[in-house]
Amino acid sequence: IPRLLLTAASSGSGKAMITCGILKALKNRGLNCAAFKCGPDYIDPMFHRKVLGIDSYNLDTFMCKRTGVRQSLLSHGKNRDICVLEGVMGYYDGIAGISKEASAWDVADTTDTPAILILDCKGVSVSAVAVVKGFLEYETEHHIKGVILNRISPMMYARMKQMIEEQLKVRVYGYVPVVSECVLESRYLGLQIPEEVEKIDEKLEHLARVMEDTVDLDGILELARNVSAMQEDTQVKEHLLNLSDTLQKGIRIAVAHDEAFCFIYPDNLEILKKLGAEIVTFSPIHDRSLPENIQGIVLYRGYPELYAKELSENDSMRESICHAVTLGVPCIAECGGFMYLHEKIRDREGKEWSMVGRIRGISYPTGKLVRFGYVNVIPMSETCKKEWLPEGTSLRGHEFHYWDSTENGEDCMAVKPDGKRSWSCIHAEPGLFAGYPHLYYPSNRAWIENFLKCR
């Protein structure tokens, strides 16, 4: 599995832009590439997909543990010319801001993947050498094999390259000049999604040309190919084979997917398919009703607050979903999907828009990040334990939202990995599992099987 990881000292250092530029340049060369994102982010993989035309997968040692990360890289990287992994936050930044677990370094260490450190050089010169030195010395097994200098002039680059390579004995794989016309804009949940970026295809082509001119792509390919072999985990392989034991053939699951609901883990859809489900996508904004002959509904995350007017004005879709869920069609709703199930969503201007009405409450803006980070979702109510999560089990996920609810639910407890913080969450009823946590389905096979069985 030829592979490399692009990381940085912090968020905002240019990881996403440079990753997309390198992916596009390699694709233009005719290489068969695969892309991955460290951590739970949704938006960066959407840009990877825009570049390559295929899904990008999350590699997250909290969500799917180290064996799951290796298996995902093996299964989705098989027969690829190169796998490019994009890091998360700073290289060593992991759970709760005090651990390296679930960091980009953790993924590199788990998969023995060489890392290239992207260094933002705006406003620094010699100090950049000290930053690289610190990253190299922080961990004995740091896996850092090279550096790319970002936002630096050609003249300064030559000097910096010489200093870093002579003083630190680490290779510099080129630089990226200031390309202000290709900067990917952010907002409160991260980058704007690709469909919102004006002239995105032109920008990606321009980035690819820049990378060809200033980045040592041949050297990067050589680095990616000179890696250790990866062995398939027999226990994970056996687990995947055993999925056939509980196939639920003939089940059609309606999955919301449009501008308002666009944050989806491919792994979640894949486990549904492996268990025998047929995925049918629909748009709560544009379609007038749910697809016909469905036995389940999944309302994923996204930006319903930005499309509250369009969602509210589609009366027939709101009524179709409310009618189906009320009649007992099983439904999973997460974050944005959970908000959509409320009676109303309040926008930033204070106007309230009617939604599905299955959850008796209002989703409202708080003006700040409400709850953030990884969680273990633990069953609390007897209904939840009986219908969804067996006693003594949990479901892994994370929260990241600026809107809150007057009715978050009390059937589960979201517990931070260190156990120091927790809060009530989830409406768990027969046929309904709805709340703010973003859920990783493969983390609890029994839970997703219960969804398919409760029709």
Helices and strands as residue ranges (DSSP letters): E 3-8, H 15-28, E 33-38, H 43-52, E 57-59, H 65-77, E 82-86, G 95-97, H 104-111, E 115-120, H 126-138, E 144-150, H 154-168, E 171-176, G 180-182, E 186-187, E 190-191, G 194-196, H 200-214, H 217-225, H 234-241, G 242-246, E 252-256, E 261-263, H 266-274, E 278-282, E 296-299, E 301-302, G 304-307, H 308-313, H 315-326, E 331-334, H 336-341, E 342-346, E 352-354, E 359-365, E 371-379, H 382-387, E 395-401, E 403-405, E 412-415, E 422-425, E 427-429, E 432-435, E 438-439, G 441-443, H 445-453
